[in-house]
Amino acid sequence: MAVTGSSERRFELRLQPTPTRDGWGFTLYETNGAQQSRLVLSVPAARAARFRHCVTDAVTASGYQRITVNPRRKQPFNLSQGPGVLLALTVGAALPIRKPERRFAVERWICAFSSEEALYWYAQTDGASEGRALRALRLLAAED
């Protein structure tokens, strides 16, 4: 993995297995390199199945092998800034959408962002106006 600068955001992805170990939910934290971390999103196992491809894409983009994403993993994944921001935006914007076609359209649209666009929208979704910014993302990505 590449060494990152101190100003670059880092993310920690923690998988939360179901009691039967046949599936998993996940939480994503933004870390500052020290002991402080901030919860970005939490997805229960019942809703996480629709985002497994996003999680595995973020994990592989951060240098891990795809096979390491499984319910038996105990250690968190340390994601670099790009994949972490894209995962946070994609899941945050697509989580409330029920129609699969529309959810995939939002996911495709966000995954096509440049790093500057992704950081801009991530900054917009951080703070009190998070709901409005995520709604704006969904409206802009809608093909209806």
PyMOL commands that set and color helices and strands:
alter all, ss='L'
color gray80, all
select helices_A, chain A and resi 45-61+66-68+81-94+100-111+115-124+130-141
alter helices_A, ss='H'
color red, helices_A
select strands_A, chain A and resi 10-17+24-31+37-43+77-79
alter strands_A, ss='S'
color yellow, strands_A
deselect
rebuild
show_as cartoon
